[in-house]
Amino acid sequence: MDSFADAAVVHVHREQWARIVAGLVRRFGDLDLAEEAAAEAFAVAVERWPVGGVPPNPGAWITTTANRKAIDRIRREARGGQLQQEAFMLTDESPQEPVGAVEDDRLRLVFTCCHPALSIEARVALTLRIVGGLTVTEIAHAFLVPETTMGQRISRAKAKIKVARIPYRVPADDDLPARVGGVLTVLYLIFNEGYLASGADTDPVRRDLTGEAIRLTRLLRELLPGGSGERAEATGLLALMLLTEARASARVSADGQLVRLDQQDRSAWDRALIDEGLALVDQRAGGADPLGRYEILAAINAAHVSAAHARDTDWARIVALYGQLERVDPSPIVTLNRAIAVSQLDSPAVGLALIEPLGDTLGGYHAFHATRAELLRLVGRSADAVDAYDRAIALAGNTAEVAHLARVRRRLAAGLAGPADASAEPSAGMEALPHDPHERHDPHEQGESS
């Protein structure tokens, strides 16, 4: 396959996979059929485009081909009157039923993949695969589970949809609030994967995924009634995404290494995104109702981006916000991130004492070991820090993060870094956005407390 055609297929897959699959599901009402037809269409493109050239509108070409593949399959498999009727109706040009409250194919597909009949694990994993376009490997990394386990989870979810005849129905206005929590989790996980992408052959930052998550979150927020708690949390999530995305251009160095927050070029941050995010955070400042989880996380990020220089960061406020988050949504990940903030406000020794008890729970989580390595180094335990860096490197999946951790580890092992050089060689764990390894499978933004 020539490089131009190869790049065209990759681009269309990345940019339009979800749109194509969502359109197929809307038309045919069958997730397996939609996914397989889309995959077959891309396979045809791989064969034909190098020979006949890339079509003027690649996305439309894939969409048309996928629709034809789906129709061909239904006609081949038609055996009884019902299937024959389905095949006949494929050419029916009568007006479609109203689409309901959700007016976007992809967001509508998120809601249907998040049907309450499925477990939360299945909802999130299925949506990441079908809507986010992530591979099973990427999703497994996000969930901190083996790839085979994740593959089985997705297969079982699709099988349940078919056996239980779960409809791909658009939520009515009255149903939207009850379905929002699961959708917010899905959108945040999609953003998470783009923010710190997994996979050796993947760009360390996938702005296509972060951009799609932001777009869908904007749309979701517009759909929810003003003044509702669900809209407030959607607003908090949107603010969190915007404030995080604003730093994207400064997060990876020219040589592909992660750049921690206090070393980023703040002039490269996107001021428009920051201003929009801060305005959303300010909407809830001083309100009578308690802040929700995403609103607290947005406030933590607001504290970071509001500092003109890293030395001006209000660590007391950040520690207080993490304490508030621990009360609202307690988890070892939140405790880990509060410990990072405490190490900045108080001392590395105090922070280390807070995270050591988390080893049994977070032992398989790279950011725990990266954070522990950083704090061990700061207290002068260099040999222990090297061991912790080794564990973090073995567990990390992001290429820029691995490169950064490896550099810090090499310098430390060579005796070139130590407590006096701490600010020059940070842990990538302080920059990473970790994922919650618990049953909820919901990620926690750690505020990059470094």
PyMOL commands that set and color helices and strands:
alter all, ss='L'
color gray80, all
select helices_A, chain A and resi 3-28+31-52+58-77+81-89+105-113+120-130+136-143+147-163+173-195+207-223+229-245+248-250+261-263+266-268+271-282+293-305+310-312+315-328+332-345+348-362+366-378+382-395+399-413+419-424+428-430
alter helices_A, ss='H'
color red, helices_A
deselect
rebuild
show_as cartoon
